[in-house]
Amino acid sequence: DLFLDPHRQYSCAYWAPGVETLEAAQEAKLAHIAAKLDLKPGQKLLDIGCGWGGLARYLHKVSGAEVLGVTLSEEQLKYARAEAERQGLTGVRYELIDYRAVTGQFDRIVSVGMFEHVGLPHYRQFFEVVERLLATDGVALLHTIARADGPGATDPWTAKYIFPGGYSPALSQIVPAIERAWLWITDIEVLRLHYGRTIACWYERCAAQEAAITALYDARFFRMWMFYLAAAESAFNNDGHMNVQIQLTKRRDTLPLTRDYIGETEKNYLGRQLPA
């Protein structure tokens, strides 16, 4: 709450033309993702790694879809359920469950900021699960940090203090797993400078909240957190880190033949006044 937007989106925002604030950029990200999912009324949607639940709530509001968000965090589950109840959203539910244990069929599947924690040995299984859960005419969207400079390794400091087991993959490591799951890659978008700008906002907000963050934790934690944010911003602005959004289907004719529908739908979503 001290440094994120009201949706608690702890992932790359989308700095569309004219967007100047973190809040607006995260709203734009939600609309961008929703548009790529090509949502239709009455659909069932799965959010793998739903975090604090903001994306699931947004997707339900703009489409009326029945949304299931799954997480392994008890704290996030508690918050997400309470927020859905506070907003009176009966079409959104959250479960504490490993995505591999989910059953049923879903018209749409989305995963934002979770794939970095899947682990390279499990990429094929991840996409096989997506293929199993996705309806024949369904659409899936993966939003993840990636590398433009090929396979690499998580530095020891980040692995110890920030993301134990985390890894940002190259596209050359993701795509083979998609191919083996017999899924169509229908669109790939590379977000080059978006995360650097997002993290810069987080850094500025944390710097302004030094006293509050230090009171919650301690000075050592604050120094560690600020070092992490500064290093991450540099990685996205100067090194090979980037974000990618990969759209997937089972059939080549599931989506419109051109990308025009994305921009048109996105503008429609951004023009709505949604209940908070």
N, C-alpha and C positions, 0 to 999 in steps of 0.2 A: 504493500500500500504506500510505502514511502517513496517508491521510485517508478512503479509501473503505472499504466493507464487504468481507468476504472474497470476494464474487462480483465485485468491482471494477465495481459498477454505477455508472457516471457519468451517471446520469439520475434523474429525479424518483422518490422513494420513495412508498409508499402508507401513510399514517398511519391505519390502521383503528382503531376503538375499542379501547382497551386497549394499543395499541402505543406503546412509550415509547423504544425504542432504534433507532438507524439500522439496525443489523443486522436487527432484527425488521421494520422498515418496508420494507426492500428485499426480504426474504423474502415479505412480504405483497404487494408489487408483482408479484413473479414469479408468485405464486399467482393474483393477480387477472387478470393477462394470460393465464395458462394456462387459467383458467376461461372467459374470453371466447372463446378459440379453440375451445372445445368439442371437445377432442382425443379421438381414437379410436385404438385399437391398430392398428399397422401402417401408419399414415399417413406421408406424406412432407411434411416441413416445411422452409420456407426462411426464414432470418433475414437480412434485408437490413440491412447495417451492424451486424455482430454484436459489434463492440467486442472486449472481452477474452474473450468467449465464454460468459459465465456464464448468460445466458438460454437459449442453445442447449443447454447441458448440463442445465439444470434441466428444460426441456421434454422432453428425452429421458428423463430419470429418472422423471418423473411419468407419462409416457404410453407409453414404448417407441417413440415415433416415430423415424423415420430423419431426422436433422436435418442440413441444410447451412447453415453460416454463411458469409457472404461479407463481405469487408472490403477496404479499400484500404491498410491499415496493415500494413507488414511486421512491426513490433514486436508488434502485437496478434495477428497470425497466428501468430507464433512462440510467444507465451505460450499462446494458446488451444489450439494443437495439443499443446503440452507438458502442459497441464493435463488435457486429455482423455485423453492417454496415461497420465498418472499415475493417473487415476481408473479406467482400464480401460474407457473408454466407446467401444466399437467402432461404435456407432450414431450418432456425431457426427463430422462432418468439417468442416474449414474450408478455404476457398479464397481466394486473393488475386485477386479479379476484380471488375470493375464490374458492378453489378446488372443493367445493361442488356444484358450479354453472357451472362447466365445462360440456359440452355435447359432444356426439359423441362416437366413439369407437377407441381404441388405441391398437396396437399390443404389445407395451411395455409401462410399467409405472415404474417410478423410483422416489424415494423420499429420500433425504439425509439431515439429520439434521433438519428436519421440524417436525417430529412426537413428539419431546419433547414439542412442543407448541400446540398440538392438545387438550390436556386436557382429563383426565381419563373418564369423562362422555361421551366423543365423540368418543372413540375408535371403538365401534361397527359401528357407522356411517362412520368413515374413511374407514374401510375395506369394508363396503357395497358400498361406492362410488367407491372404487377400483374395486370391483366385477362388478359393473354396467358399468364402462368405459372400462374394459379389454375385448379384443376380446376372443372368445371361445378358441383359441389356443395361447393366449397371455401369457406373462411372466411379473411379477412385482417384484421389489426389494426394500425393505425397509432397510435403514441404519439409525440406531438411537442409542443414548446413552441408556443404560439399567443398571439394578441393578442385581448383582449376589447374593445379600443377602436378596432378597425378597422385598415386597412393603415397601415404606418409605414415606418421605415427603421432600419437598424442604425447605432448611433452610431459616429463615426469612431474613437474610442479602442478600442472593442471590435473593430471591423473590422480595426484594425491589429495589435493585440497578442494577441487571444484567438481570435476566430473569423473569419479572413479568408474573405470570401465567404458568411458565415453570415447567415441572416435568419429571424426568427420571424414566421410569417404569421398573418393573420386568417382566421377560418373562411370569410369571404366570398371569400377567395382560394383556399382549398382546395376547397371544395364544387363550384364550377363545373368544375374539372378532373376530379373524381370523376364528375360527371354526364355529361361528354363521353366518359368511358371506359365508360359503360353499366354502372356498378356500383351496387348497392343499398347505401345507408347504413342499416344495421340497428340501430346504436346509437351514440350520442355521449355520452361522459361528460366533464364539465369538472372537472378537479382544480384547485381555486382556491387553497388555502393550502398544499397539500402540498409544492410545490417550495421555497417560502420556508422551511419548517421543515427540509427536507432540506439546503438550502444553509447554514442556521444551524449544523447539525451539522458540515458540512464546514469552515466558518469556525473553529469552536471547536477542531476537531482540528488544523487547520493552525496555529492560534495556539499550540497546545501543542507543535507540532513545529517551531517556528521555527528552532531550532539545526540540526536535521537537514536541513530544506529549504534553509536558507542554505548549508550545507556542500555540498549537492548542486549548487546553482546559485550564487546570490549574494544579497546583501541587496536589490539592486534588483529582482530577480525576485520575492523574497518580498513586497516592498511592492506590486508590480504585481498579484500573485496575490490578496493580501488585499483590495486595492481592488476587483478584479473580483468577488470573492465577496460583499463588502459591497454593491456596487452591484446585483448580481444578486438578492440577498436582498430589497433594497429594491424592485426592480422587480416582484417577485412578491407582496410584501406590500402595496405602496402604489400601484403603477402598474397598467397594463392587462395585464401578462403573466400567463399561466396555462398549464396543460398540458391537452391533450385526448387522449382515446383514441377513435378512430373505427373501428368494426367494419364490415366490408364483405363482401358476398357477390355472386354473379352471379344467384342466384335468390331470390325473396322467401320461399320455403318451406324454405330450407336449415336454419334454426335454429328452436328452439322458439318458440312464439307469445308467451311471456312471458319476463321476465328472471330468473325464479326459479332456473333452472339455474346461473346464474353464482354466486350466493351459496352454493348447496348444494355445488357442485364446489369452490369456493374453500376452504370449511371442510374438505373432504376432503383437499385438497392440504396445507393448513397442519397437519393432524393427522398427517401422515406423517413418519417419520424417514428422511431421505434420506442416502445415503453422501456423505461430503465428499471 
